[in-house]
Structures are given as C-alpha cells and as structure tokens.
Amino acid sequence: MDVPQTDIDILRRLAGEVAQIAALPVHKEKARLWQRLNDLDSVRPMVWINEICWNEMNVDDELTCRCTSSWGQGQEWNLRTLLYQWRHMPGDMVVDDYLACPLAVWDAGFGLSEDVTITRLDPSSAVVSRTFHPQIRDPEDIHKIKCHPVRYDLEATEANYQRMCRVYEGIMPVRKVGIKGTWFAPWDELIRWWGVQEAMTDMVLRPKMVSDIMSHLVDCYIGRLDNWEALNVLDRNDDSSRIGSGGYGYVSDLPGAGFDSGFVHPKNMWGCATAQIFSEVSPEMHWEFALRHEMRWLERWGLSYYGCCEPLDIKMDILRKIPNLRKISMSHWIHVDRAVAQVQDKYVFSRKPTPALLAEDNWHGDRVRKDLVDCLELARPCHVEVILKDISTVRYKPQRLWEWEKIAMEVVQQFAK
C-alpha cells in the first residue's frame, strides 16, 4: 500500500509529539504505582478513563483526521486520541515508548452473527439499543456454534511492520505485538444469539440445554486459545495492556518462574471473564450456568480479573473458587460497605463509578466528588483502582470529562496510604 507523503508528514509530526510525551519520567513512576496496586501493596487508588464517547470529544479540530489513505487514517486516529487523552484527561495513564504493530491473526468467529434490530438516538454514536432475534431455540441449535481454526498471516504482519518502520523511522521504534489476552465473555455472545429473556427463562425451564450450549461455546474459546498458543502469537500483558474491564496489567508475579521469552503461554499472562448479563441471577445460578464453565478458561492463566458491570458484592463466595483471581470488578450497582467487607485487602477492588453523572442536563462536579469520596472512604482497607468506563454521552460537553479527571486525581491523593 502506497502512503502519500502528506500522510507520512502528518503521522511523523503526531508521532513526534507522542515520543516527547513517552520520554517523560512520569510514565515509569505511574507504571510502578500500577504494579504496586496489582501486587496488593498499593500507594493510593489509581485512576483511568476508558470507553470514551469519542464522537462528542472533538474540540478545536484536535481529533479531525487529515490523512487521505485509509491506513493513514487508522494510524492518525490512534495517535490523535492518545494525545487528546494525555492533554485533557490523563489520570494515571501510561504512554509507551514504542508504537505497536499487531500480528495479523484471523479466524472465522463462532459461526453465528447477531440478528438484531438497532435503534439509534444519536447517528454519530456507536452506543445503540438492540433487539435480538433468537437463532438458538432448541438443543440441536448447539451445532450452529462452530469451532474454527486460527490463521496467522506472516506476510501481512511483515508488510504492515515494514510500512510502519518506514513511516516512523527516527521518530519512534515499532514493535510487533501479539495477542495480549482477550475479552472472555461467552454470555455476551450467547444472549445475542439466544435473546435475553429467552436465555434467562431457559435456565429455569431447560437447564441442561443451557449448560450444554455454554460448555460447547467455552470449548470453542479454548480451542481458539490452543491455536493461538500453538502458533506462538500470544504476548505478555503485564504492562500497559488493559486487563479485563479494569486498568493496566503491571504486576510482579508475571510472567512467572521459568518463563521462556521466546514463547508466551497463557500461564505467563493475565486472563479475564465476566457474565455481566447475570446481574440479577443468584450466586447459585451464576455458578451453575457461568462460572463453573468459565473456570476451565480462567485456570489457564497466571492471574485473572473477573467481572464488568454485574454487581459482585453478593457473589464473593463463588469467586473465591478462582485460584488465580487477583482483581474484581465492583460496579456502581454494589453496596460498597458489603463489597469492602468481602474483598478486604485480598484482591484489587476495581471500582466503576457511574458515568450517568456526565450525562445529566446539568453538570454537578460536587456530586462527582461526593460519589468518589463516599466510596473511597469505605474502601480504605482495600487496594482500589477507579475505572471510569461505558461513557455513552457527555451531552457534547467534553469539558465535563476533563473536570471529572481533575476531581478524581485530587480525591485519590487524599487516600494515599
């Protein structure tokens, strides 16, 4: 692919700005603080903002892409969003001193795609309402879920790597990066093919069917993982990689004893799992239809993160069965005092503040501060990360998010140990 010189000039300028930021000593200090957190020896709560409504963020054309080639636009968007977050809402973000070239690894999915009716309130937003049309109705529909082999395209990887090296030569090094873990949420897939109400009802009316299909889907996930491992395309994620629905993966316990730097295995990495559709499902049913199946996946990894939006403060008894569990998502739907009593200082308390405060008609920074202080006061015994995510809208007022970050960074300093 030919990249126009105008595109190259734009990308080199942006990469030069990133390189200057990456060279700042603060990133090594922030990485150390994240490691202390994940080692259960935290200095203070850590803050990170993710899943941002980028369609509402453009101020003074900071996010306006000017490259003309599709490849250049992809590169430019990544650079511009990184620079934007650093300028306006960095929290405890870490900027790497290299640019990542992902390995070209492909598979055909699991044989089903969602059949869905979408309703949009904002045509520029990726956040939509979905009505799923069930494709799984009977036990024999298990055969619609396929286990496909994985392909590693060495030529495509090398071509992209050489292109990036040419574009960024003398500005920033380029590094080939493998698969740094994966989002493992089989129930997120199942409800798209099954329907939410239908799947929940079948757990009562046809429990064997539900268990059989969940077991088969986990088999397919594990088959994909085995393929990745055999192809040697996995990569360490005890670094600035996002772990589960939480923060960075810096930790002392990985990659573990006897690590071979030439071959990364799941046991050298973080894994994760979640069944966020189970928010109103009892701990007993959560174990029966989700976690006992997910355990086959989780036991493959060196350390694990569990959860996303589902409230887990009443499910710690089953979560303690995960032998390598280190971090637990604590959504806004929990009772904080109960969660703190259950988590204590044994795991990382991955707090998810409500993003709804950003979406109201009027902005109230004082309410943001109170929400954070009230939680962190109760969570003093815990090792806490504050992860603001699922930001659907800021009502096209990005300054709200900038102010949220400033308030959060002020608050966490008050809770340094």
Order of alpha helices (4+ residues) and beta strands (2+ residues): alpha-alpha-beta-alpha-beta-beta-beta-beta-beta-alpha-beta-alpha-alpha-alpha-beta-alpha-alpha-beta-alpha-beta-alpha-beta-alpha-beta-alpha
